[in-house]
């Protein structure tokens, strides 16, 4: 099958789309990335998404659900065109959507017991209607319903793509939120470990937006951070956040590390008269140390580290992480056959393929779910093949 994966991360900078050719059954798959394209959100739309995630009304979220469906559909069609294919040559779309709230910690709601919740926008019915292609979405919810965190889900695809017969590997995704996956050498799927480690690009981009009064949304290449000096007391304060002491399974998002967290950091930085460069340098080291210290939850027999996600392009962050993980060799995913920027969209193409074929692709040992489940909801395309035929 040719499957198109769509992904927009916690940083809400746009939609990544990957066209993947997939062969195989069960957990034995062969994959090939055929094309990739990114579609950046216009600044007004990105601002609306971020506001909705922090303080959106029901009306805001309702409207954005369909509006983002239109944007995701256009991103899909653009990626198909860039790849040199036509829509009828794509068998399936897997869309993660845009997370606006993720609440994996159970909340007691008598008489129903403990309730977990998550919400991703980007109406799959709109995507299916505009493209004509059967679309699978809402990947997290079924895992949550089974008692899991609903995230991270990409470790399944890390295992598919990067497991090694002789070498234990740690895969680190430097996305809006950072997460790691431990892949033991020559072991089965139920032996891997994975969890979110804390904020990453979401924090750096949020700080840059605030520091520049909205004129810049990222520290491109980490160049500003490179000129700064780390402030030890602020670093210690950041590392004292209770999330880092929490044992896996665990996942997080803007609920813990969003605007309230960013504003607290900014106030502390102002009280200490930190320069913008010093603040960004401190936060790069904070992210690196939070990832390195998360190794306490996994075995120590790691041979190498594979990096993915947009944070790979922040030279200061990668230098800090390489130092924090020394002497482990650190390589980008590009050296293992998949562009760093493309991986998460690639992953949701693989997850959609597995759902279509009736293969459970959550990992209970990772998410905390009571049992394996099929991920996502299926919206049929226009006049296409029957569902799960």
N, C-alpha and C positions, 0 to 999 in steps of 0.2 A: 504494500500500500504506500501511496504518497500521502503523508499526514503533515498538516501545518500546525505548529504550536504557537500560541500567543501568550505573551507574558508582560505584565507591568508590575514592577516591584514596589516596595514600600517607599522608595524615594519619589515615585510618581513622576518620572521624567519623560515617560512615553511608553510606546508599545514595541516590543521586540517580536519579530515573526520569523520562524525558521521552518523551512520545508525539508522534511526528512523522509527518505526512502527506507522502509522497514520490512524486513523479512523474518520469518520464524514463528515459532509457537512456544507457549509456556514462558519460561524465563531464559530461553536460548534465542536471542535475537541478533540479527545483523543489521546495522544501521549505516546510513550514509547521508551526511548533510548535503542537500542539493542547492540550497540557497538561503539567504538571510537578509533581512532589511529591518532597520529601526525607523520608527515614526515618532518624532518628538512631539509631546503635547505643546500646543501654543501656550504662551505664558498665562493668559487669562483662564484657560481650561485647567492648567496645572494648579493655579491658585484656588480654583473652585474645588478641585479634588482634595487638596490639602485642608481647606476650610471644612469641607464635609467630614473629613476624617477626624477633625478635632472638635467641631461644634456645629455640624450640619443639621438642618431641620429635616423633618420627614419629607417635606416638599423638595428640598435640595437633593436628597438621596434618591427619591423616586425619579426625578427628572434626569439626574446624572446616570442612573442605571441604563436608561435608553440612549442617552447622548453618547455614553462611552461604548455602548453596543455599536452605534454607528461608526465611532472612531476605530474600534477594533476591527470592524468589517472592512473599512478602507485600508487599514494596515495589512490585513490579510490579502486583499486584492492586490495591493502594491507589491507585497513580497512574492506573490504568485507571478506577477508580471516580470519582476526583476529576475526571477529564476528561469524565465523563458517558457513557462507553462501557461495553460489556460485553466480557468476554474474547474472545468469538467474533468481535468486530469488529477485533481486533488480529491482523495477519497474521504477525508475526515479532517475536522479541525478540533484541536484541544485548546481551550481558552481558560487560563487561570483567572483572568479578570483583574480588577483593581481592588485590592483590599482597602476598605475604609474602617473596619473594626475587626479585631481578633481578640476573643476573650476565652482562652482555653482553660483558665482556672475555674473549677466548678462553683456555681452559685446555688445555694439551697433555695428551692422553690416548692414548698409544700403545696399540694400533696404529690408533686411530680418527682421529687428528689432533687438531685444535683444536675443543673443545667449548664452546658457549655455552648458557646455561640461564636459565629464568625460571619462576616459579610464581605463578599466580593461583588463589585459592580461591573457591568458590561453585559447587557442582556443577550443571552445566547440565541434567543428567538430572533432578535434583530440580525445577529451575525449570520444565522442560517438562512434567513429570508434574503438578505442582501447578496450573499455569496452563492446561494443555492446548495451549500455544502452542509452535510450533517455535522453538528457541532456538539461537543461534550464540554460541560462547564461545571462549576461548583464542586471542585475536586475535594475540598477539605471537609465538607459537611458530614459525609457518611462516616468518616473516621471519628469525628467529634461525637456523632450519635452513638458510636460503639465505645465511647469512653476515652477516646484518644485526644491528643492536642490538635489534630488536624494539620500538623506541621512538625518538622519539615517533611516534605514529600519527595524532594529530588534525590535523597540518598538511595532510593531504589534504582534510579538511573545512574547514579555514581557507581553502584555495584555492577550494573549491566555493562557500563563503558570502561571502567577503570580498574576492576579487580585484577589481581595478578597472582599467578600460581605460586611464586616464591617470595614476593615482597609485600609487606604490610604497608598500606598507604593511608595518609590522612588527606582528605579533600576538603579545602576551605573555600567557601563561597563568600566573597566580599561584595555582598549586595547591600540594599538598604539596611537590612539586618544581616549580620554575619552568622554563618553556621558551619559546623564541621561534621564530617563523616569519617569514621574509622573503618577501613576495609582490611580485615585480617587476611593474611596470605592463604589462598586455597581453602577458604571456608565458605559455608553456605550462607544464604541470605539472612537467616535468623541470627547470625553471629555478628552482624555489623552493628555499630552504635553511631548515633547521630543526634544532634540537638542544636538549637540556636545558642550562640555564645554572647550575643548582645548587639548593641547598635553599631552601625558602620557608616555607609554613605549617607544614610538618612540623617545622622548627626552632623557629619562634615558639611553636607549640602545645606542643611538647615542653618548652621552657623554662618556659612558663607552668604546665604541669602540675607540673613539679619545684619551681618557686618557691612554688607554693600548696599543696604537699603533697597534690596530687591533687584539691583542691576546685574548681579552675577549669582548663579545658582550652584556653582561648584568651584573648588580650588583646582583649576585645570592642571593636571600633572602633579599636583601637590607642591607647586612652585612657591606659593606663599608660605606654606607650612615649613618648607625646607629652610626658609630664612629665620625661623623662630627658634626659641629655646624653651625646653620643657620646664614647666613650673611644678616642682615636686609636691607641694601641698595640694594644689588642685588635682593633680594626678591621683594622690592618695584618696581624696574625697570621692572622685569618680569611681575608683575601684572598690570603694566600700558599699556601693549599691547592693541591696540584698539579692538581686537577681543572680549575681555571680556566685553566691554561696548556695544557691538552690541546685539540688541534684537533678539530673535528667530522669524522665522525659521533661523537656521544657521548650517553650517557644515564646516569642515576644513580638512586640510591634510598637506602634505609636502610643498605645495605651500606657506604656511604661517609659518610653524614650522619645516622646513627641515634643510638642511645643513647650509644655510645662517644664520638661527636663532641660530643654535648650535654653529657655529663659532663666532658669536657675543658674546654669553654667555662665551665661552672659553676665548676670549680676555679680557672681563671684569673681569673674575676670575683671570687671570694672573696679570692684573694691580693691583688687590687688594691682590695678593699673597695668594689666597685661596688654601687650600689643596684639593686634589681630594675628600676626604671625606666631606669636608665642602661644596663643590660645589654640590655633589649629595644630601646631606642633605637639602640644600637650595631648590633644584629643587623638592624634594619630598614634602616639605611643600608648595611650589608654586603650584604644581598639586592639593594637598589637598584643599588649600584655593580657588583655581579657581573653583573647583567642589562645595565646600560649598557655595561660594558667588553666584553661578549660581542659587541658590534657590530663588533669588530675582524675577525670571521670573515665578515661579510656586506658587500655594497656600501653606500655611504654616501648613496645617492640617495633615502632614505626621506622621504615626505611627511607621514606621520602614524602614530600608534601606537594600536592597539586593545587594550584590556585585558579579560581574562576571568579566571574562577576566583574562589574564595572570598576570596583576598587583596584583592580590589577593595573589600571592606567594612572593611579595616583602613586608616583614614584616614591614620595616620602613615606606613605603608608606601607608600601611593599618593602622598602628598606628597613623600616621599624620592625615589621613582622619577620623578615628574614633574620634580623639580629635577635629577636626574641625567641626564635625557633632554632637558632644555631646550636649544634652543627648539622641539623637536618638539611638536606638539599631541598630547595624550593623551586618549583617550575610552574609556569603557566599552563593552562589546559591546551593552549595552542600547540605545545610540544607533544601533546598526546592525541592530536587529531581533531579537536573541536575548538573553534574560537571562543575565547573567554566570554565575550559579549553575547554569544549565541546560545550558551549552554542551557539557560533556564527555559527559553522558548523551545529548544530542542527537547528538553526533558518532558514538557507537557505534550509534545507530539507523541513521545514514547508512552506516556501514561494514558493518553487517549486511545492509542492502538491497543494497549492491554485491556482497557475497559471494554472496547468494542469486541475483543476476543474472549471476554469473560474471565480474565486473569486478574486476581487481586494484587494490587501493587502498593498498598500501604504496608508498613513494616511495624507490627505491634510492639516489638522490642524498642523501636525508635519513638513512636508516637504515644505509646501507652494504651492503645486500643485493646479491647478484650479479645479480638480475633481479626483475621484478615477480612477486608471488605473490598467490593468493587467501588472504584472512585468515580464520582461525577454523575451528572444527569445528561441524558441524550435528547437532543432536539433534532428531529429528522430534517434533512434538506428538502429542496423542492423536486418532486418527481423522481427521486433517486431510488436506490436499492432499499429493500426492506431492512428495518433495524435488526442488527445481529443476525443477518442471513448468512 
